Amino acid sequence: MLTLAKLSPQKGATRNRKRLGRGPGSGHGKTAGRGHKGYKSRSGSGIKPGFEGGQMPLQRRLPKRGFTNIFRKEYTIVSLSQLDSFDGNKEIDKAGLVEAGIVKEGTLVKVLANGEVTKALNINVDKISGSAKSKIEAAGGKVITSSSSDSE
């Protein structure tokens, strides 16, 4: 039987690392594959990523644009078609959505009107679109949004 303990890479998939500077018999002794003299043969040498030989690098030539809002709120989108899988006349809140595997724990939830609702659902989320709210109420359900969310 194949178990994790018996797994091994395919033949030819792994190679031994190149051991540099281990004597003339290794084929990589003396200069250890660096050649003779010059900047590239020295320790600490090597051109840094983005270095263009002294020319002003591209990332410094391009203008800075935009702005990052550190107070931005990321909402996880839930569609009505996902909520329709729940039983009718049941309170659906964030904990229920996490339990169902629709959203991750600790995220803000917004319901959008993608799909249809056939049951009367009682929904308690952070935000909901106007059309989603009207569809839920038309099906006989109720909508409660958290008072902590902003009105947009």
C-alpha positions in Angstrom: 0.0 0.0 0.0 1.2 3.5 -0.8 1.7 5.7 2.3 3.2 9.1 2.8 6.2 7.4 4.4 6.9 5.4 1.3 6.7 8.3 -1.2 9.9 9.2 -3.0 10.7 11.4 -6.0 10.7 9.9 -9.5 14.0 8.6 -10.8 16.1 11.4 -12.2 14.0 14.1 -10.6 16.6 15.0 -7.9 20.3 15.8 -8.3 23.1 16.3 -5.8 24.0 19.9 -5.2 27.2 21.2 -6.7 29.8 21.3 -4.0 32.2 24.1 -4.8 35.8 24.6 -3.6 36.4 21.1 -2.4 39.7 20.3 -4.1 40.9 19.7 -7.7 39.4 16.2 -7.8 35.9 17.5 -7.7 36.2 19.6 -10.9 35.1 22.7 -9.0 38.2 23.3 -6.9 40.5 26.4 -6.8 38.4 29.2 -8.3 35.1 27.2 -7.6 33.6 28.0 -11.0 34.1 31.8 -10.7 36.9 32.1 -13.2 40.0 34.3 -12.5 40.0 37.8 -11.0 37.4 40.5 -11.6 34.3 41.8 -9.7 32.3 38.6 -10.2 35.0 36.4 -8.7 35.0 38.3 -5.4 32.8 37.5 -2.4 29.9 39.8 -1.9 29.8 40.5 -5.6 26.7 40.2 -7.8 24.4 42.8 -9.4 21.4 43.6 -7.3 17.9 43.1 -8.9 16.9 46.2 -10.7 20.4 47.6 -11.1 20.9 49.0 -14.6 24.7 49.8 -14.6 24.3 53.2 -12.9 21.5 54.3 -15.2 18.4 55.5 -13.2 16.4 52.2 -12.6 13.0 51.8 -14.2 11.3 51.6 -10.8 12.7 55.1 -9.9 12.0 56.6 -13.4 8.3 55.8 -13.3 6.0 58.3 -11.5 4.2 57.3 -8.3 0.4 57.1 -8.7 -2.6 56.5 -6.5 -3.0 56.0 -2.9 -3.7 53.1 -0.5 -6.5 53.6 1.9 -5.4 51.9 5.2 -9.0 52.1 6.5 -10.5 50.1 3.6 -13.0 47.4 4.5 -12.9 44.2 2.4 -16.3 42.4 2.1 -16.8 38.8 1.2 -19.5 38.6 -1.4 -22.4 36.2 -0.9 -25.0 35.7 -3.6 -28.7 35.0 -3.1 -28.3 31.7 -4.9 -25.9 30.6 -2.2 -28.3 31.6 0.5 -31.2 29.7 -1.1 -29.5 26.4 0.0 -30.4 27.2 3.6 -33.7 26.1 5.2 -36.6 28.6 5.2 -37.6 30.6 8.3 -34.1 30.1 9.7 -31.8 32.9 11.1 -28.8 33.2 8.8 -25.9 35.1 10.3 -22.1 35.1 9.8 -21.6 32.1 12.1 -24.0 30.1 10.0 -22.3 31.1 6.8 -18.9 30.1 8.2 -20.4 26.8 9.3 -21.7 26.2 5.8 -18.2 27.0 4.4 -19.4 30.0 2.3 -17.3 32.6 4.1 -14.2 32.5 6.3 -14.3 33.5 9.9 -13.6 37.1 10.9 -14.6 38.6 7.5 -17.2 41.2 6.7 -20.1 39.9 4.6 -22.1 41.6 1.9 -25.1 40.0 0.1 -25.6 40.7 -3.6 -28.7 39.9 -5.7 -27.1 37.2 -7.9 -29.8 34.5 -8.3 -33.2 34.1 -6.8 -34.7 33.4 -3.4 -37.5 30.9 -3.1 -37.8 30.7 0.7 -38.5 33.2 3.5 -35.0 33.8 5.0 -34.1 35.9 8.0 -30.6 37.3 7.2 -28.3 39.2 9.6 -25.1 40.4 7.7 -22.9 43.5 7.6 -24.2 44.8 4.3 -26.8 44.0 1.6 -27.5 45.5 -1.8 -30.9 47.2 -2.3 -32.1 44.7 -4.9 -31.1 41.8 -2.8 -33.0 43.2 0.2 -36.1 43.7 -2.0 -35.9 40.1 -3.4 -35.6 38.6 0.2 -38.5 40.7 1.5 -40.6 39.8 -1.6 -40.1 36.1 -0.7 -41.3 36.8 2.8 -38.0 37.1 4.6 -36.4 39.7 6.9 -33.1 41.6 6.6 -31.0 42.9 9.5 -27.7 44.7 8.8 -25.1 45.3 11.4 -25.3 48.8 12.8 -21.4 49.0 12.7 -21.3 49.2 8.9 -21.3 52.5 7.0 -24.2 53.4 4.8 -23.0 53.7 1.2 
